[in-house]
């Protein structure tokens, strides 16, 4: 939209209205009598309702309109140049919808009757001045004279817009990706066409039928049959491209899966075209297309919203998985020579660790950098820098992996520290925590899991057993946070309901802890609050209560239902917040209802949640989420999932690719499912971001290692760190033992042994003490973990007739003894054990 002309600038006279000559070419409502403006508005409204035309204005069949006429007027041409001086740099959609051809609503957009040079003129008025930019012309449907138009686009260096839906051969089959042109922008769909989920399910056809956009039921049936055939053709194309397994045609009537979404986008990504566009609606499985041509109020595109807020998009598993797949397939433009990344890792000469916390931030560390430079170290080894729980003294209880801890000085403080370190010739190493996160009200992912249980979009980020042996915990998370037994805490009034009116949320509080409530469980509270209110307010509260009741349950497995729940609960909470803000009586009625809850009411509300609050001592027996050892406040992450890896490592890898840090120290990789896969992903993630082309392997058969990576690994003296790990070594525990040995007189061992036995009264040797210590830990701190493993072993035993009679207790005891006899921290079996793993297992079984 154009604003007012600048003061003092010449303004070209606008065409004057003439009675009885219809709409005047020019800005709407400018330069025409008021009566004619009202008449034109009524005519336009009537025409849109009756003919359902996509044009926003009625344009009678008369000369003087369109791009050719506008470009012929010097003043109009100058105005268009000013208005389009920035817009020419970006994609301009649907060049023909704003100007209807004379043939009426059924004429094709950009039809042959319109001069091709004029059609191109509006787009290219000032595009020649936008040096270094590419322009895309949207091809929303087949054009008249396609070959001639494509030649014109190529001459003017415009990218044609190629959509999967329309790129077909004469037989209707989808064109292979290799047939797409290089000078093109490719996509699956656009905002004016069905989303992939809507297209696959035929939802768009049903919407058109509901809005009366079909002339007869036969037309709907015909298009449904054609769509079914198109689904089969698409599956055939994906299979030919090697993106789906044999026999995929049988899935043509099945629901759209994440695997199929990724395969369709991978198909388009394989095209040699310059640019590919991915719609967020397709990544999130949205059914409704943003805009439905032929409608105005019936399908208001200005009300269409994505199911997730912007902060949640980057962490969404589907978006991350699809983005990762596309990033692997699409080529990358080469970097300028001055910005070429390091082809080889920068190996530190010596490091010095700085432990950051709120009392020692980035600006405090500036004071010690000159000393470190004089000391001769090459790199500052930084403790974890991402946001941790407030007041953390160590930083290993990370709650957000994508931001620098504000307690240390935030991103600005980090940049000052980094620049000062570089000025002193010092590099940086970053301590990374992939195995676990700090949990509590500071962790948005964890709070979402507590609110929604298995239906949470982050439920699969954490290693939670949603179906434990104790069926009372099915679909719940055990939270061992209470200082006493649950009943005593409840009856003493230490569990309280509190209203957060600004967020439209009700939470359960215990001391410094707060726990969200399942949105469906808010309905009884709102119903009761409605009974305390007047008629008007009562209806509003009842309506909200019914909305919360209609939310999908926590045990839904269908992705679309989980998305719907995530979207609708936030919409309902926003409505509740708006009501509480606008009406003090509503807030008072709801607050009174919360205060009226007795112990029985609170217990019933607690039972309806996706968690169970428990006495902290029960954790060793019943906890059903994997922890960092026996620390309840640190929950383990499933980093083996690509989406979780990207969400937790993307920020650190971006820092490394930007050469803000020279390497990574990985904390506790032995807690991960597959460390070898993890280190490979780490190196590939860095290489992808930095533009490094990885070789198949380095010299001596090692995997490629363009980024310096070391692991905090406790290795026995007789153990070798697997050579297939893409890292440069461990953090030095073994070296520290060797260095400390220099200070120990080995000849004094016998005397020290006598002193130890006399002081402790222990006559056992170290190996016996270590074995007994392992068994003690199994019986206490790690009892629940042992129970979970024994349960898994029981399922394996029951699957074969030779082992089905082994009991749970016998298997649990055998598993515990074998684990206590293991001579190493862990094995690394994925598909098959390595010779080293097999040797350690055989040794442990023989000793047990």
Number of C-alpha atoms within 10 A of each C-alpha: 3 10 6 6 9 8 7 6 7 8 12 11 9 15 13 13 17 12 10 7 8 15 21 22 19 16 11 13 15 15 16 20 14 11 9 18 17 12 14 19 17 11 13 16 15 13 16 18 13 8 11 16 20 16 18 15 19 19 19 13 12 9 8 12 17 19 20 18 14 20 19 12 11 11 15 17 17 15 17 18 20 14 15 19 15 13 15 22 21 15 15 13 14 15 17 17 16 13 17 26 23 15 11 12 15 10 13 18 22 22 18 13 12 16 13 16 13 17 17 18 15 21 24 20 18 19 23 14 13 16 8 7 13 17 23 22 21 18 17 18 14 13 16 14 11 10 10 12 16 16 12 15 19 14 9 14 16 22 24 22 19 25 22 20 18 16 16 13 10 7 6 12 16 20 17 19 20 13 11 20 16 15 20 24 24 26 19 23 23 21 15 15 20 26 26 27 24 22 21 20 21 17 17 20 20 14 15 16 16 10 13 10 14 13 9 10 9 10 11 17 12 10 13 16 10 11 17 15 14 19 18 18 17 20 24 21 20 22 17 13 15 12 18 18 11 11 10 13 18 10 14 19 12 10 12 17 14 16 12 16 18 20 21 20 23 22 22 26 25 18 22 20 22 15 19 20 15 18 14 13 23 24 24 24 22 21 20 23 24 22 19 20 16 18 19 17 8 9 19 12 18 10 9 12 13 15 20 15 12 9 8 14 17 16 19 18 24 21 18 20 21 24 19 16 17 20 15 15 15 18 13 11 7 10 12 8 7 6 11 12 18 16 15 12 14 14 14 18 9 12 18 16 14 16 16 22 22 16 11 15 22 25 15 14 15 14 11 12 20 15 11 18 16 9 11 13 17 19 25 24 22 20 20 26 30 27 24 28 22 16 11 15 15 16 24 24 23 27 26 20 22 16 15 20 27 18 22 22 21 17 16 13 17 20 14 14 21 20 14 18 22 14 12 16 14 21 23 25 25 24 24 24 22 24 23 26 27 23 21 19 17 17 18 15 22 23 20 19 24 24 21 29 24 23 26 23 22 20 18 17 22 21 17 23 17 17 13 20 14 9 10 10 19 15 19 26 23 20 21 21 20 17 14 14 14 19 12 11 17 18 14 10 12 13 19 17 20 15 15 12 19 13 16 19 20 23 16 17 15 19 11 7 11 18 19 20 23 27 24 22 19 18 21 16 18 26 20 19 24 24 16 18 18 12 10 9 19 20 15 17 25 19 16 21 25 16 17 23 16 14 19 18 18 21 14 14 11 11 15 15 16 22 19 15 25 21 17 19 20 18 15 19 20 17 16 24 19 15 20 21 16 11 12 10 16 24 19 15 22 24 18 14 19 21 11 10 15 12 17 11 11 19 16 11 18 18 13 15 24 24 24 18 18 21 17 18 15 15 23 21 17 21 25 25 22 23 23 17 13 18 12 19 17 22 22 23 25 20 24 16 14 19 24 23 22 23 19 23 21 18 16 24 26 16 17 23 22 15 15 20 23 23 27 23 23 21 20 18 18 17 18 19 16 15 21 19 15 21 22 18 18 22 21 22 21 24 23 16 18 23 18 19 12 16 10 9 12 12 7 7 10 14 20 22 25 25 28 22 25 21 22 17 19 18 16 13 9 7 13 9 13 13 14 15 19 27 27 15 16 18 17 15 14 15 11 10 11 11 11 10 11 9 8 10 8 10 8 9 11 10 9 12 13 11 12 13 13 11 9 8 9 10 13 10 10 9 11 10 12 14 15 14 12 16 17 14 13 20 14 13 17 20 20 22 21 20 23 20 14 22 18 12 16 21 12 12 18 14 10 10 8 9 12 13 11 13 13 17 13 12 18 18 13 15 18 21 19 17 22 22 22 19 15 18 12 15 15 17 12 12 6 9 13 13 8 13 16 14 11 18 20 12 15 18 15 10 12 14
